[in-house]
């Protein structure tokens, strides 16, 4: 299989005068996987140190970050003395500094980083240092326990009780890590001790294995076989489970030391193992590979053959040769610090304001091409704008005011003008104005404003006695009736004695004169009242036409 390394070693160690009570027998294997074009995982297994680093960065060369970290951590591979946790933390900080130096030398590496899980062994216990989402497990007496805690987004959701461990394996953000060794942010690893006993089995892996295999499956594989058999089975199972990432596994058995009290001598064939991107040692050729798999899956072989691509139907054809879409690039941490973020936000704000201003200008220009007919100070007026109102905004203004008064329009037309008559254009509004002018009530003629008053008639009654003639004795004088002004209501009858015709009836003459006077007074009052009413009507019309 392309880019894989495996071997089986036993680290038999002694102290300055006496050997340690326990030793490690270890194996390591790393595989590029079925999708990736290169291996960004690195691993190291030695008598005193086990470490797995998973590079992050995709195009930013995560393989360089993981290999650099492993090269620094492997320097711990000697029997430790003093504060083991301080030694582990110091090695991680040196890896951090070295990555920073590489980024400074080559800016194209900016954004690269790596996870790191390291176990430093002293013969009785291990000091664990951990950053990221690679993991360390302890298999003891049939039970598997996870020693490290992932620094990932989904782990924070698990801690909050929002999702389960099973749900985290299929969560869309399962690859987002929150801590890594990146050369930019200060490394703050988790540091702790784990006491060991003979028969224990240590297991370190990248997320390409633990991300697809649950604890039950891991425990089943770790329960039997040698460390070399275990790492081969773990990688095979991970790939068969659908892992699309690089897969790196380290397994170390804790055994009772065979050389206790002999010293610090190490057998010459106990060569440490480098796997993955950091591999710089040739693999040792094997004899009978089948001897690695005793008592478990006898049909398995000791070496994995190259895995065919097996690209599913519908998958992009460039998945294997080019692999341009790398999920590692989507990981949150670590990332280079954002520069000029405020400037980008300001530019976005300016663009938004410009768009709003342009939209407002276009809307205002449209309103200035709209016209309607309405009322202004009691007269019919053409308005420019829209017949609407908004708080703080003037949507219309008088454009042309006519001399057509609403008081001279019919009630229906006047109501329509008050409500506003929409027009398609200025010419249309002017046509509406002309039509209203034709339908208004006309003003009265000037000659009708001062009608002539008719004076009251005056009657002058006269009476000639019937049958009057001469022939009377003593000579007769001519009879005469004279009437004065009707208002004095008096009559004087002068005459002598009437002869030949009978006596003059004075009372009848007086009654006739009085009746004629009353009729003349009533006729004058009627004419005066009619004249007054006509004057009032003409005054109202003149007020509307002024």
C-alpha positions as CSV (number, residue, x, y, z in Angstrom):
1,X,0.0,0.0,0.0
2,X,1.3,3.4,-1.0
3,X,3.0,5.4,1.8
4,X,2.7,2.9,4.7
5,X,5.2,1.8,7.3
6,X,4.9,-1.0,9.8
7,X,7.2,-2.9,12.1
8,X,7.3,-4.7,15.4
9,X,9.9,-3.7,18.1
10,X,10.5,-4.3,21.8
11,X,12.0,-1.7,23.9
12,X,13.9,-3.3,26.8
13,X,15.2,-0.6,29.0
14,X,17.2,-0.2,32.2
15,X,18.0,2.6,34.5
16,X,21.3,3.9,35.6
17,X,22.1,0.8,37.7
18,X,18.9,-1.2,37.5
19,X,16.5,-1.7,34.6
20,X,12.9,-0.5,34.6
21,X,10.3,-2.9,35.9
22,X,8.4,-2.8,32.6
23,X,9.1,-2.4,28.9
24,X,7.2,-1.6,25.7
25,X,6.7,-3.8,22.7
26,X,5.4,-1.6,19.9
27,X,4.2,-1.4,16.2
28,X,3.2,1.4,14.0
29,X,1.4,1.8,10.6
30,X,0.2,4.7,8.6
31,X,-1.8,4.7,5.3
32,X,-2.7,7.5,2.9
33,X,-6.2,6.2,2.6
34,X,-8.5,5.8,-0.3
35,X,-9.2,9.5,-1.1
36,X,-6.2,11.6,-0.2
37,X,-3.3,12.0,-2.6
38,X,-0.7,12.5,0.1
39,X,-0.3,11.5,3.7
40,X,-0.3,14.3,6.2
41,X,-0.1,12.0,9.3
42,X,3.2,11.3,11.0
43,X,3.9,8.8,13.8
44,X,6.8,7.7,15.9
45,X,7.2,4.6,18.2
46,X,10.3,4.0,20.3
47,X,11.2,2.4,23.6
48,X,10.4,5.6,25.6
49,X,8.1,7.7,23.4
50,X,4.9,7.1,21.4
51,X,3.5,10.0,19.3
52,X,0.9,10.6,16.6
53,X,0.6,13.9,14.7
54,X,-2.1,14.7,12.2
55,X,-1.3,17.6,9.8
56,X,-3.8,20.3,9.1
57,X,-3.8,22.7,6.3
58,X,-4.3,20.9,3.0
59,X,-2.6,23.2,0.4
60,X,-0.6,24.8,3.2
61,X,1.3,21.5,3.6
62,X,0.0,19.9,6.8
63,X,2.5,17.0,6.1
64,X,5.4,19.4,6.9
65,X,3.8,20.5,10.1
66,X,3.2,16.9,11.4
67,X,6.7,15.7,10.3
68,X,8.3,18.8,12.0
69,X,6.4,18.1,15.2
70,X,7.4,14.4,15.2
71,X,11.1,15.3,14.6
72,X,11.0,17.4,17.8
73,X,9.0,15.0,19.9
74,X,11.2,12.0,19.0
75,X,14.1,13.7,20.8
76,X,12.4,12.6,24.0
77,X,13.2,9.0,23.2
78,X,15.5,8.2,26.1
79,X,14.8,7.1,29.6
80,X,13.4,10.2,31.3
81,X,14.5,11.8,34.5
82,X,13.0,14.6,36.5
83,X,9.7,16.3,35.7
84,X,8.3,14.2,32.8
85,X,5.3,16.5,32.2
86,X,7.7,19.5,31.9
87,X,9.7,17.5,29.3
88,X,6.6,16.7,27.3
89,X,5.4,20.4,27.4
90,X,8.8,21.6,26.4
91,X,9.0,19.3,23.4
92,X,5.6,20.5,22.2
93,X,6.6,24.1,22.6
94,X,9.8,23.4,20.6
95,X,7.7,21.9,17.8
96,X,5.5,25.1,17.9
97,X,8.6,27.3,17.6
98,X,10.0,25.2,14.8
99,X,6.8,25.4,12.7
100,X,6.8,29.2,13.3
101,X,10.4,29.4,11.9
102,X,9.3,27.4,8.8
103,X,6.4,29.7,8.1
104,X,8.7,32.7,8.4
105,X,11.1,31.2,5.9
106,X,8.3,30.2,3.5
107,X,5.1,32.3,3.7
108,X,3.3,29.7,1.5
109,X,3.2,27.6,4.7
110,X,1.1,30.1,6.5
111,X,-1.9,28.4,8.0
112,X,-0.3,25.0,8.4
113,X,-0.6,23.2,11.8
114,X,-0.8,19.8,13.3
115,X,-2.4,17.9,16.2
116,X,-0.1,16.1,18.6
117,X,-0.6,13.3,21.1
118,X,2.6,12.0,22.8
119,X,3.2,9.5,25.6
120,X,6.5,9.5,27.4
121,X,7.3,6.2,29.2
122,X,9.6,5.8,32.3
123,X,9.1,2.1,33.0
124,X,6.2,2.4,35.4
125,X,3.9,5.1,33.9
126,X,3.4,7.5,31.0
127,X,3.2,11.2,30.8
128,X,0.6,12.2,28.3
129,X,0.7,15.5,26.3
130,X,-2.3,16.2,24.0
131,X,-3.4,18.9,21.5
132,X,-6.1,18.5,18.9
133,X,-8.2,15.5,18.0
134,X,-5.8,12.6,17.8
135,X,-6.3,10.1,20.6
136,X,-4.7,7.9,23.2
137,X,-6.4,4.8,24.6
138,X,-5.6,2.3,27.3
139,X,-6.8,-1.3,26.9
140,X,-6.7,-3.1,30.3
141,X,-8.3,-6.4,31.3
142,X,-10.8,-6.4,28.4
143,X,-11.9,-2.8,28.8
144,X,-11.0,0.2,26.6
145,X,-10.8,3.7,28.0
146,X,-10.1,6.9,26.2
147,X,-7.3,8.8,27.9
148,X,-7.4,12.1,25.9
149,X,-10.2,14.5,25.2
150,X,-10.7,16.0,21.8
151,X,-10.2,19.7,21.3
152,X,-13.0,19.8,18.7
153,X,-16.3,21.6,18.2
154,X,-18.4,18.4,18.3
155,X,-16.7,17.5,21.6
156,X,-17.9,20.8,23.1
157,X,-21.4,19.8,21.9
158,X,-21.0,16.4,23.6
159,X,-19.9,18.1,26.9
160,X,-23.0,20.3,26.8
161,X,-25.2,17.3,26.3
162,X,-26.5,18.5,22.9
163,X,-25.3,15.5,20.9
164,X,-24.1,11.9,21.7
165,X,-20.9,10.3,20.8
166,X,-22.6,8.4,18.0
167,X,-24.1,11.6,16.6
168,X,-20.7,13.2,16.6
169,X,-19.3,10.7,14.1
170,X,-21.7,12.0,11.4
171,X,-22.0,15.6,12.5
172,X,-21.3,18.0,9.6
173,X,-18.7,19.9,11.7
174,X,-16.9,16.8,13.1
175,X,-13.6,17.9,11.5
176,X,-13.5,21.4,13.2
177,X,-10.7,21.4,15.8
178,X,-10.2,24.1,18.4
179,X,-6.5,23.6,19.3
180,X,-3.4,22.7,17.3
181,X,0.3,23.3,17.1
182,X,0.5,26.0,14.5
183,X,3.4,28.3,15.3
184,X,1.1,31.3,15.9
185,X,-1.1,30.6,18.9
186,X,0.6,29.6,22.2
187,X,0.4,25.8,22.7
188,X,-1.6,24.8,25.8
189,X,-1.5,21.0,25.9
190,X,-3.4,18.8,28.2
191,X,-0.8,17.2,30.5
192,X,-1.4,14.2,32.9
193,X,0.1,10.9,34.1
194,X,-1.3,7.4,33.5
195,X,0.0,4.5,35.7
196,X,0.7,1.2,33.8
197,X,0.7,-2.4,34.7
198,X,2.0,-5.5,32.9
199,X,-0.6,-6.7,30.3
200,X,-1.8,-3.2,29.5
201,X,-2.0,-2.1,25.8
202,X,-1.5,1.5,24.7
203,X,-3.2,2.7,21.5
204,X,-2.5,6.0,19.8
205,X,-4.2,7.0,16.5
206,X,-5.2,9.8,14.2
207,X,-8.9,10.7,13.7
208,X,-8.9,8.6,10.5
209,X,-9.3,5.6,12.7
210,X,-11.2,6.7,15.8
211,X,-13.5,8.9,13.7
212,X,-15.1,5.8,12.0
213,X,-14.6,3.0,14.6
214,X,-16.5,2.9,17.8
215,X,-15.0,1.8,21.1
216,X,-16.6,-1.7,20.8
217,X,-14.9,-2.3,17.4
218,X,-11.6,-0.9,18.7
219,X,-11.7,-3.2,21.8
220,X,-12.4,-6.2,19.7
221,X,-9.4,-5.7,17.5
222,X,-7.1,-4.8,20.4
223,X,-8.1,-7.8,22.5
224,X,-6.0,-10.3,20.6
225,X,-2.9,-10.6,18.5
226,X,0.4,-8.9,18.5
227,X,0.9,-5.1,18.3
228,X,1.8,-5.5,14.6
229,X,-1.3,-7.5,13.9
230,X,-3.4,-5.0,15.8
231,X,-2.2,-2.0,13.8
232,X,-2.8,-3.8,10.5
233,X,-6.3,-4.8,11.5
234,X,-7.1,-1.3,12.8
235,X,-6.0,0.4,9.5
236,X,-7.9,-2.2,7.4
237,X,-11.1,-1.8,9.5
238,X,-10.9,2.0,9.3
239,X,-10.7,1.9,5.5
240,X,-13.5,-0.6,5.2
241,X,-15.6,1.5,7.5
242,X,-15.4,4.4,4.9
243,X,-12.6,6.6,6.4
244,X,-11.7,9.3,3.8
245,X,-8.7,10.6,5.9
246,X,-5.2,9.4,6.4
247,X,-5.1,6.5,9.0
248,X,-2.2,6.2,11.5
249,X,-2.2,3.7,14.4
250,X,0.4,2.9,17.1
251,X,0.0,0.0,19.5
252,X,2.4,-0.8,22.4
253,X,2.1,-3.7,24.8
254,X,3.4,-3.1,28.4
255,X,5.4,-6.2,29.4
256,X,7.5,-7.1,32.4
257,X,11.1,-6.3,31.8
258,X,13.4,-9.2,31.0
259,X,16.6,-7.2,31.8
260,X,15.7,-5.7,35.1
261,X,19.0,-4.9,37.0
262,X,21.1,-5.3,33.9
263,X,21.4,-1.7,33.0
264,X,20.2,0.6,30.1
265,X,21.3,-1.8,27.3
266,X,18.9,-2.0,24.3
267,X,19.1,-4.8,21.8
268,X,20.5,-3.6,18.4
269,X,17.4,-4.7,16.5
270,X,15.0,-2.6,18.6
271,X,15.0,0.3,16.0
272,X,12.4,3.0,16.5
273,X,9.7,3.4,13.9
274,X,8.8,6.5,11.9
275,X,5.7,6.3,9.8
276,X,3.7,8.6,7.6
277,X,5.0,11.9,6.4
278,X,7.9,11.7,8.8
279,X,9.1,8.3,7.7
280,X,12.8,8.5,6.9
281,X,13.9,4.9,7.9
282,X,13.6,2.0,5.5
283,X,11.2,-0.7,6.4
284,X,12.7,-3.9,7.6
285,X,11.9,-6.8,5.3
286,X,10.0,-9.7,6.8
287,X,10.1,-13.4,6.6
288,X,6.9,-15.2,7.2
289,X,4.3,-12.5,7.5
290,X,1.7,-15.0,8.6
291,X,3.3,-15.4,12.0
292,X,2.0,-12.0,13.0
293,X,-1.6,-13.2,13.1
294,X,-2.0,-16.0,15.6
295,X,-5.4,-16.9,17.0
296,X,-7.4,-14.1,15.3
297,X,-8.7,-13.9,11.7
298,X,-6.3,-16.6,10.3
299,X,-7.1,-15.6,6.8
300,X,-5.6,-12.1,7.2
301,X,-2.1,-11.3,6.0
302,X,0.6,-9.3,7.7
303,X,0.9,-6.7,4.9
304,X,-1.9,-4.7,3.4
305,X,-2.1,-4.8,-0.4
306,X,-2.7,-1.5,-2.2
307,X,-6.4,-0.6,-1.8
308,X,-8.2,0.1,-5.1
309,X,-9.8,3.5,-5.5
310,X,-13.5,2.2,-5.5
311,X,-14.9,5.6,-6.4
312,X,-18.6,5.4,-5.8
313,X,-21.0,6.1,-8.7
314,X,-21.6,9.8,-9.1
315,X,-18.5,10.9,-7.3
316,X,-16.3,13.4,-9.1
317,X,-13.8,11.8,-11.4
318,X,-11.0,14.0,-10.0
319,X,-11.2,12.6,-6.5
320,X,-8.1,10.4,-6.7
321,X,-5.8,12.2,-9.2
322,X,-6.4,15.8,-8.1
323,X,-8.3,15.8,-4.9
324,X,-8.8,19.6,-5.0
325,X,-11.5,19.6,-2.2
326,X,-9.7,18.9,1.1
327,X,-11.9,18.8,4.2
328,X,-8.9,19.7,6.3
329,X,-9.0,23.2,4.9
330,X,-12.4,23.6,6.5
331,X,-11.0,23.2,10.1
332,X,-11.4,26.2,12.3
333,X,-8.3,26.0,14.4
334,X,-5.6,26.8,13.8
335,X,-5.8,29.6,11.3
336,X,-3.7,32.7,10.8
337,X,-4.9,35.8,12.5
338,X,-7.3,37.9,10.4
339,X,-5.8,41.1,9.2
340,X,-7.7,44.3,8.3
341,X,-11.0,42.7,9.2
342,X,-12.4,46.2,10.2
343,X,-11.5,47.5,6.7
344,X,-13.4,44.7,5.1
345,X,-16.4,45.4,7.2
346,X,-16.2,49.1,6.4
347,X,-16.1,48.3,2.7
348,X,-19.1,46.1,3.0
349,X,-21.0,48.9,4.9
350,X,-20.1,51.5,2.3
351,X,-21.3,49.3,-0.5
352,X,-24.6,48.7,1.3
353,X,-25.1,52.4,1.9
354,X,-24.4,53.1,-1.7
355,X,-26.9,50.6,-2.8
356,X,-29.6,52.0,-0.5
357,X,-28.8,55.5,-1.7
358,X,-29.1,54.5,-5.3
359,X,-32.4,52.7,-4.7
360,X,-33.7,55.8,-2.8
361,X,-32.6,58.1,-5.7
362,X,-34.3,55.9,-8.3
363,X,-37.5,55.9,-6.2
364,X,-37.5,59.7,-5.9
365,X,-36.9,60.2,-9.6
366,X,-39.9,58.0,-10.3
367,X,-42.1,60.0,-8.0
368,X,-41.2,63.2,-9.9
369,X,-42.6,61.8,-13.1
370,X,-46.0,61.2,-11.5
371,X,-48.9,63.8,-11.5
372,X,-52.4,63.9,-10.0
373,X,-55.2,66.5,-9.6
374,X,-56.1,67.7,-6.1
375,X,-57.1,70.6,-3.9
376,X,-54.9,73.5,-2.8
377,X,-56.4,76.5,-0.9
378,X,-59.9,75.7,-2.2
379,X,-58.9,75.6,-5.9
380,X,-58.3,72.7,-8.3
381,X,-54.5,72.1,-8.5
382,X,-52.1,69.8,-10.4
383,X,-49.7,68.1,-8.0
384,X,-46.3,66.6,-8.9
385,X,-45.5,63.4,-7.0
386,X,-47.6,60.6,-5.5
387,X,-50.7,61.0,-3.5
388,X,-49.2,59.5,-0.3
389,X,-47.4,60.6,2.8
390,X,-44.6,59.2,4.9
391,X,-43.3,60.6,8.2
392,X,-40.6,63.1,7.6
393,X,-40.8,62.9,3.8
394,X,-42.6,65.2,1.3
395,X,-44.1,62.9,-1.4
396,X,-45.8,65.7,-3.5
397,X,-46.0,69.4,-4.0
398,X,-48.3,71.8,-6.0
399,X,-47.2,72.1,-9.6
400,X,-49.9,74.1,-11.4
401,X,-52.8,75.9,-9.6
402,X,-56.0,76.9,-11.5
403,X,-58.7,79.5,-10.8
404,X,-61.4,76.8,-10.6
405,X,-63.0,77.0,-7.2
406,X,-64.3,73.8,-5.6
407,X,-67.5,75.7,-4.6
408,X,-68.5,76.1,-8.3
409,X,-68.1,72.3,-9.0
410,X,-70.8,69.7,-8.6
411,X,-70.6,67.8,-5.4
412,X,-69.4,64.6,-7.0
413,X,-66.6,66.3,-8.9
414,X,-65.6,68.3,-5.8
415,X,-65.3,65.1,-3.7
416,X,-63.2,63.4,-6.4
417,X,-60.8,66.3,-6.4
418,X,-60.4,66.3,-2.6
419,X,-59.6,62.5,-2.8
420,X,-57.1,63.1,-5.6
421,X,-57.6,62.2,-9.3
422,X,-54.7,60.0,-10.6
423,X,-53.2,61.0,-14.0
424,X,-50.8,59.1,-16.3
425,X,-48.9,62.2,-17.3
426,X,-48.8,66.0,-17.0
427,X,-50.8,66.3,-20.2
428,X,-53.4,63.9,-18.8
429,X,-53.7,66.0,-15.6
430,X,-54.1,69.2,-17.7
431,X,-56.9,67.5,-19.7
432,X,-58.6,66.6,-16.4
433,X,-58.3,70.2,-15.3
434,X,-59.8,71.5,-18.5
435,X,-62.8,69.1,-18.2
436,X,-63.5,70.3,-14.7
437,X,-63.3,73.9,-15.9
438,X,-66.0,73.2,-18.5
439,X,-68.3,71.6,-15.9
440,X,-68.1,74.4,-13.3
441,X,-71.1,76.8,-12.6
442,X,-70.8,80.0,-14.7
443,X,-70.4,83.4,-13.0
444,X,-73.5,85.9,-13.2
445,X,-73.4,88.9,-15.7
446,X,-72.4,92.3,-14.4
447,X,-75.7,93.9,-15.5
448,X,-77.7,91.6,-13.2
449,X,-75.9,92.8,-10.1
450,X,-78.0,96.1,-9.7
451,X,-81.7,95.6,-10.7
452,X,-84.0,98.7,-11.1
453,X,-86.6,99.4,-8.3
454,X,-90.2,100.0,-9.4
455,X,-91.9,102.9,-7.6
456,X,-95.2,102.3,-5.9
457,X,-98.2,103.6,-8.0
458,X,-100.5,106.4,-6.6
459,X,-104.2,106.3,-7.3
460,X,-106.3,109.5,-7.4
461,X,-110.0,108.6,-7.2
462,X,-112.7,110.9,-8.5
463,X,-116.5,110.8,-8.2
464,X,-119.1,112.3,-10.5
465,X,-122.5,112.1,-9.1
466,X,-124.8,110.2,-11.4
467,X,-127.6,112.1,-13.2
468,X,-126.2,115.5,-12.4
469,X,-127.7,118.4,-14.4
470,X,-129.2,121.8,-14.2
471,X,-132.7,122.8,-13.7
472,X,-132.6,123.1,-10.0
473,X,-134.1,126.1,-8.2
474,X,-131.9,128.8,-6.9
475,X,-129.4,128.0,-9.5
476,X,-127.1,125.1,-9.0
477,X,-123.4,125.1,-8.8
478,X,-121.2,122.3,-10.3
479,X,-120.4,119.5,-7.9
480,X,-116.7,118.7,-7.3
481,X,-114.9,115.9,-5.4
482,X,-111.2,116.3,-4.7
483,X,-109.1,113.7,-3.0
484,X,-105.8,114.4,-1.2
485,X,-102.7,112.1,-0.7
486,X,-103.7,108.6,0.2
487,X,-101.5,108.7,3.3
488,X,-103.6,111.5,4.8
489,X,-106.5,109.3,4.3
490,X,-108.9,112.4,4.2
491,X,-111.3,113.6,1.5
492,X,-113.0,116.9,1.0
493,X,-116.3,117.0,-0.8
494,X,-117.3,120.5,-2.0
495,X,-120.5,121.3,-3.7
496,X,-123.8,123.0,-3.4
497,X,-127.0,121.5,-3.5
498,X,-127.4,119.0,-6.3
499,X,-130.5,119.3,-8.2
500,X,-132.1,117.1,-10.7
501,X,-129.9,114.0,-9.8
502,X,-130.3,113.0,-6.2
503,X,-128.0,113.2,-3.2
504,X,-124.3,112.3,-3.3
505,X,-123.4,109.2,-1.3
506,X,-120.3,110.5,0.7
507,X,-119.5,107.3,2.6
508,X,-119.1,105.1,-0.5
509,X,-116.6,107.5,-2.0
510,X,-114.5,107.5,1.2
511,X,-114.3,103.7,1.4
512,X,-113.2,103.4,-2.2
513,X,-110.4,105.9,-1.6
514,X,-109.1,104.1,1.4
515,X,-109.1,100.7,-0.3
516,X,-107.0,102.1,-3.2
517,X,-104.5,103.5,-0.7
518,X,-104.0,100.2,1.1
519,X,-103.4,98.3,-2.2
520,X,-100.7,100.8,-3.2
521,X,-98.8,100.3,0.1
522,X,-98.9,96.5,-0.2
523,X,-97.6,96.7,-3.8
524,X,-94.6,98.8,-2.8
525,X,-93.6,96.5,0.1
526,X,-93.7,93.5,-2.2
527,X,-91.4,95.1,-4.8
528,X,-88.9,96.1,-2.1
529,X,-88.7,92.6,-0.7
530,X,-88.0,91.1,-4.2
531,X,-85.3,93.6,-4.8
532,X,-83.6,92.7,-1.5
533,X,-83.6,89.0,-2.2
534,X,-82.1,89.5,-5.7
535,X,-79.3,91.6,-4.2
536,X,-78.3,88.8,-1.7
537,X,-78.2,86.2,-4.5
538,X,-76.0,88.3,-6.7
539,X,-73.6,88.9,-3.8
540,X,-73.1,85.1,-3.2
541,X,-72.3,84.4,-6.8
542,X,-69.8,87.3,-7.0
543,X,-68.1,85.9,-3.9
544,X,-67.5,82.6,-5.7
545,X,-66.2,84.2,-8.9
546,X,-63.8,86.7,-7.2
